[in-house]
Amino acid sequence: MNEPRPAPAMRDAVDFAVVGDNILDIADFAIEKYEFTSGTTLSDEARDEALELVRDALWEMVKAFRSRRKEWRKKLFDSADEVVRAYAEKA
């Protein structure tokens, strides 16, 4: 009988260092868009605070995404197990 292989390593589909850079870019863009559309300029202090709030909100979304990704990975393995068992029972 074949020795069981360890579960394959799942590569990250997302580079979270890049996501972090993108989050700061998105936050900057949102602030600039607000300033442009409102015709106002935020103070440096307000800009820094808004940047931090946007960054925190977007990182919460990233955390939720990572959690869902883990759930989906588990579903992939569970589904594969079910298919193999169903096949083996028919064979």
C-alpha positions as CSV (number, residue, x, y, z in Angstrom):
1,M,0.0,0.0,0.0
2,N,1.2,3.5,-0.8
3,E,2.4,5.7,2.1
4,P,0.1,8.7,2.6
5,R,1.5,11.9,1.3
6,P,1.3,15.1,3.4
7,A,-1.3,17.6,2.3
8,P,0.1,19.8,-0.5
9,A,1.3,23.2,0.5
10,M,-1.1,25.9,-0.7
11,R,0.6,28.9,-2.2
12,D,-0.7,32.2,-1.2
13,A,-2.8,33.7,-3.9
14,V,-2.3,37.1,-2.4
15,D,1.0,38.9,-1.5
16,F,0.0,40.7,1.7
17,A,3.0,43.0,1.5
18,V,1.6,44.3,-1.8
19,V,-1.8,44.5,-0.3
20,G,-0.4,46.7,2.4
21,D,1.2,49.0,-0.1
22,N,-2.1,49.1,-2.1
23,I,-4.0,50.0,1.1
24,L,-1.9,53.0,1.6
25,D,-2.3,54.0,-2.1
26,I,-6.1,53.6,-1.8
27,A,-6.2,55.6,1.4
28,D,-4.2,58.4,-0.2
29,F,-6.4,58.3,-3.3
30,A,-9.6,58.5,-1.2
31,I,-8.3,61.5,0.7
32,E,-7.3,63.3,-2.5
33,K,-10.6,62.5,-4.1
34,Y,-12.4,63.9,-1.1
35,E,-10.3,67.0,-1.2
36,F,-10.9,67.5,-4.9
37,T,-14.6,66.8,-4.9
38,S,-15.3,68.9,-1.7
39,G,-13.0,71.7,-2.7
40,T,-11.3,71.6,0.7
41,T,-7.9,70.6,1.9
42,L,-7.5,68.6,5.0
43,S,-4.8,69.7,7.5
44,D,-1.8,67.4,7.9
45,E,-3.2,66.2,11.2
46,A,-6.6,65.4,9.7
47,R,-5.0,63.8,6.7
48,D,-2.9,61.5,8.9
49,E,-5.9,60.6,11.1
50,A,-8.0,59.9,8.0
51,L,-5.2,57.8,6.5
52,E,-5.0,55.7,9.7
53,L,-8.7,55.2,9.9
54,V,-8.9,54.1,6.2
55,R,-5.9,51.8,6.7
56,D,-7.5,50.2,9.7
57,A,-10.8,49.7,8.0
58,L,-9.2,48.1,4.9
59,W,-7.0,45.8,7.0
60,E,-10.1,44.6,8.7
61,M,-11.4,43.6,5.3
62,V,-8.1,41.9,4.5
63,K,-8.4,39.9,7.8
64,A,-11.9,38.8,6.9
65,F,-10.7,37.8,3.4
66,R,-7.9,35.7,5.0
67,S,-10.4,34.0,7.2
68,R,-12.8,33.2,4.3
69,R,-9.8,31.9,2.3
70,K,-9.0,29.4,5.1
71,E,-12.6,28.3,5.1
72,W,-12.6,27.8,1.3
73,R,-9.3,25.9,1.5
74,K,-10.9,23.5,4.0
75,K,-13.9,23.2,1.7
76,L,-11.6,22.2,-1.2
77,F,-10.0,19.4,0.8
78,D,-13.3,18.3,2.3
79,S,-14.9,18.1,-1.2
80,A,-11.9,16.2,-2.6
81,D,-12.2,13.7,0.3
82,E,-15.9,13.2,-0.4
83,V,-15.3,12.6,-4.1
84,V,-12.5,10.1,-3.4
85,R,-14.7,8.2,-0.8
86,A,-17.7,8.1,-3.2
87,Y,-15.5,6.8,-6.0
88,A,-13.9,4.2,-3.7
89,E,-17.3,3.0,-2.5
90,K,-18.5,2.5,-6.2
91,A,-15.3,0.7,-7.2
